[in-house]
Amino acid sequence: MNRGDLFTVYLDGVMITVCVVGTYYEEYTGEEIAILAVVSQDNLVHVPLQELNALFPAKKFMH
């Protein structure tokens, strides 16, 4: 899994779309953990990166 990957899973019989936001390694076990966001297909929009960069200048935020 890579950051930004979208996939569909069934949870309790309900289909949901999930996006990988990031990953990290758990301090005590060393296990890689994924940070996921549930995405509503009704609210999913595609925005060109150039337009997004204009709204959120990189200098104001840390990754």
Protein Blocks (a to p, Z undefined) as FASTA:
>chain_A
ZZhiacdddeehiacddddfbdcddfklopacdddddddfklgccddfklmmmmmcfklp
cZZ
